[in-house]
Amino acid sequence: MNLSLALYLREINENIEVKEGEQLAQCFTFQDERHSRSNRLMTEFSENEINSKVGPPFADLIVAHVKCCYFILNEDYEEAFKHQTTSIQTVTKILQGMKEENWLLPVLYVLSRDLRLLSIAADKQIANESNRRSGHKPNENLEKAADLLMAVFRVCATDTRASNENSKRKAMMNIINQLFKIYFKINKLNLCKPLIRALENANLMDQFTLAQKVTYNYFLGMKCMFDSEYKKADELLTFSFNKCYPKSTKNKRLILIFLIPVKMLLGQMPKRSLLENYSVLEFEPIVEAVKDGDLRKLDAALEHYSDFYWNFGIYLVLEKLRIIAYRNLFKKVCLIMKTHQVPISSFQQILKFIQQEDISLEEVHCILANLIYEGKIKGYISLQHQKLVISKQNPFPSLSTLQG
């Protein structure tokens, strides 16, 4: 570690003994209020003094951080973001010059996180201005933050000369997690693919912390869910939920909001106790409707909690449960009829009764054809006799078995 940097930061922040990267990181984040809101930091340390005591490029890093803290205290997040961009650009240059060292990575982690948070705050501040400037695009600063993070990601990802212990590639997952948060927010999930591929090719999973893996699997699981890869999404989100710190109820709840729809699509319905424990009872009427095969109740639940579902982007995923509701309803019809040759008109009548609207035989044929194609019903449609002929052995296979 640069000695003049460590000594000067120790002088700035009396509460921290700067010996290791973790302590050093506390000197470069506005989230450590003892440091970022220090009167001494704001009044006693001028740019000239910093430059006289610490050589470049570390002096540039300190100056940018002090200015960033100043503008945060004055609630000017746009200016604070500009200085935070200088900080991340400076760290990127420093890391480029490091050949066999990676002690600056903890600083990179806090700067990257704060860059993303400040970009969001800056965009929000601009959007809320009464005389909003023309030409500013929504999420403009957030996208700029993504570009800066990609630049530092490339520096870390291409560090193949150093040993694993000193490699800057250890930062890859941390930066990817920050980029994932941005890409999900601006709805550019296609940009995640090259990052995922780069991380898989690096073969460094054992080098990352459990917390990093939990976050990574959470975002990757969500992406798989949106890509309709439900089995993989189940594995990834289940890992995140099980490995998440037990007392992090808020994070576990957030994971469940995506894991529950995936489990339901795989035929596994959550217990009410789970929904109660994590305050996600918005799913209860969906669960009941799907179990009962009640399409009207399903529509009512989707409508009643639509704001919640749309807010988390799971409305269209939950819509896909409709086919399972049809499957459960038709299973009840077949059990009542007690025959393996069920008139299609029977399904038409029950759908008319439940949905309280007319439905044609062609629409029923389409629903049945989809259920057979997806393997949710074992059988075939006899058009000549207008009957559904179901298998005499296990005509309605377990949904979890189908997807497994």
Secondary structure, 3 states (H helix, E strand, C coil): CCHHHHHHHHHHCCCCCCCCHHHHHHCCCCCCHHHHCCHHHHHCCCHHHHHHHCCCCHHHHHHHHHHHHHHHHCCCHHHHHHHHHHHHHHHHHHHHHCCCCCCCHHHHHHHHHHHHHHHHHHHHHHHHCCCCCCCCCCCHHHHHHHHHHHHHHHHHHCCCCCCCCCCHHHHHHHHHHHHHHHHHHCCCHHHHHHHHHHHHHHCCHHHCCHHHHHHHHHHHHHHHHHCCCHHHHHHHHHHHHHHCCCCCHHHHHHHHHHHHHHHHHCCCCCCHHHHHHCCCHHHHHHHHHHHHCCHHHHHHHHHHCHHHHHHCCCHHHHHCCHHHHHHHHHHHHHHHHCCCEEEHHHHHHHHHHHHCCCCCHHHHHHHHHHHHHCCCCCEEEECCCCEEEECCCCCCCCHHHHHC
